[in-house]
Amino acid sequence: MNLKSVLILLVGILGCAPRVKIGPPDFTPPNKVALLLLDNQSNDLQVVGLVRELFFRKLKDRGFKLVALQVVDTTLFNIGITDGGQLRAIEPRELFSKLCADWLIYGTILKADYITTGIYSKKEVKMKFKIVSAMEDTTIWEGEGTGLESDINLNLKEAGKKLFEQIKEKVISNIFDHPLRREAEEAINEASRKLPYPSGYYAR
């Protein structure tokens, strides 16, 4: 068997890989999904907007019908919720009805660190998400991910130059210019590796 035939065979096998079903046999696909405000347990106040927007795009690409973020935020604001950490005091069933959503997605930013001394630098973002279903009234999926990059530079001249560049990098004019964006994307990709499809299946 030549190389071309082997590649065609592998593509066929991967394309037919089964998806694992979540939930009960009579699973009902969600009509609407709401990504709630994130609980930010880090010291970075700007990373929360970045992570939420990136994860919203991930959900949209996966095929979910999403409640607009502005609608979610306004609805939560009207009941006194302005921070994801406050959601622990609200029963999911109350949010289902107010947001007209079948699934609620909760998220927590566990860590968002950017340490830089010129000689040593470290970027790390850690987060977790979960889906609570109105039909099952329980958590049907959870995912956690980490994005990490570290570097040691023993060249003092280069280290000084790099420190200056990193300080400039921390001045953010747009959330997508955030210096932790790459690590945030990496963490989201890891966390959502087994994120279910709207049909109730996820790729094995």
Secondary structure, 3 states (H helix, E strand, C coil): CCHHHHHHHHHHHHHCCCEEECCCCCCCCCCCEEECCCEECCCCCCHHHHHHHHHHHHHHHHCCCECCHHHHHHHHHHCCCCCHHHHHHCCHHHHHHHHCCCEEEEEEEEEEEEEECCCEEEEEEEEEEEEEECCCCEEEEEEEEEEEEEEECCCHHHHHHHHHHHHHHCCCCCHHHCCCHHHHHHHHHHHCCCCCCCCCEEEC
